[in-house]
């Protein structure tokens, strides 16, 4: 029995072995389809530019998050531990909620 299996945890791949495991192999497809979304959204004409801007923002954000995550995997920043991913993205999500709430409150107060 492997040490990771005996302890109940699993190790995350690092380096180019990221491209040999199934869920991490999806990074490649995320890059390809993310680029296609950018091209299609940027070249389409929509009646409401705000909608196009929002879709572009979400696309760019997801692309940047995917790029950041794959770079962290490739350089082995996780040290083989699996809990760091949840912890990093939990802090980011919480920070975004707080920033959104603060700016919504400022807008509400000024109206």
Buried (B, 14 or more C-beta within 10 A) or exposed (E): EEEEEEEEEEBBBBEEEBBEEEEBEEBEEBBEEBEEBBEEBEEEEEEEEEEBEEBBEEBBEEBEEBBEBBEBBBEBEBEEEEEBBEEBEEEEEEEEEEEEEEEEEEEEEEE
